[in-house]
Amino acid sequence: MGAAFSMSACSHGNGDPAPREEIAPDITENTDTDKDSTPQDSMKTDTSIFPLSEGVNGQAPTIRLNSGYDMPIVGLGTYSLTGEVCVNSVKAALGIGFRKIDTAHMYGNEVEVGRGVRESGVPREDIFVATKIYPNQYSDPDKAIEECIRKLDIGYVDLMLLHHPGANDVKAYKAMEKYVKEGKIRSLGVSCYYIDEIDNFLDKVDIKPVSVQNEVHPYYQDLDVVPHIQSLGIAVEAWYPLGGRGHQKELLSDPVLVEIARRHGKSVAQVILRWDLQRGVVVIPGSSNPSHMEENISIFDFHLSDEEMARIESLNRNEKHDWY
């Protein structure tokens, strides 16, 4: 496997302890709703249960968001990918079977992500693209939103998120709501919002977020936050699913995870990603290495037992690896 590293969606997966590329900072059964039909924001969703039996290696199933649109439960994170490396990584991921790509203004690669999508040969309507605007853009949100749309140049944005809580975050979100009504953005979300943040935020906006991207990994499991967000009909996505920079080696070498991985003939990274999915958490590990990408989306041919899930839960340290 190639060299790799882990990064955060908010400041910004191989079973052995060697460095690994994981750039991350992701319900109900699907129906045959036309993607281009008008979504119903009032739709009720169970955001804690994924249709994992519908997934096959190389093709992740989707969940129905509260906006009425469908989102794959495994995606590619693109933080730190720039230039041709970013373009080629997006094209490679889409060629392998990924259909969700995650970027952000602060990653500085929306142009390259958009180009990768356009050059992939995969129909635009089959690809789910998420981006984020940053707190230093919230005071002039229309400018920020237009910049994202222009740089991506893919017709519409499937999901736009606020990257952090911050001054004018409600103002920025309400600006994004206007673009939803115009059809330029399909769904809205937030990142780095926990129980108090999301509860205080919801009463101030008109369109419920479809997802929250937070730090989630076996050493920081957000055991109270994840079910709370899911109970609101909002999907949870994990950044730092493999522990994050400076912590990945320890996590991928954890004896409990190594033992479970060996039992299934899988890597520790695959066990962690599968653990996320079985607790209803979407994953967006990133890589520029096609073999890692293929590994990250090959997690639908095994199942963790209740005993294994409990053993992984016992690893929780409430150990946060980033600043928010």
NORJOTA-V406922 format. One line per field, one symbol per residue. burial: 1 if it has 9 or more other C-alpha atoms within 8 Angstrom, else 0. Layout:
# NORJOTA-V406922
burial=???
This chain:
# NORJOTA-V406922
burial=000111111101111010111111111100000000000010001111111100111111111111111111111111101100111111111111111111111010111111111101010000111111111011101101100110111101111111111001111111111011000111111111101011001100100111111111111110001111111011111111111100111011100011011100011111111111110111111111110111111111000100011011100100000000
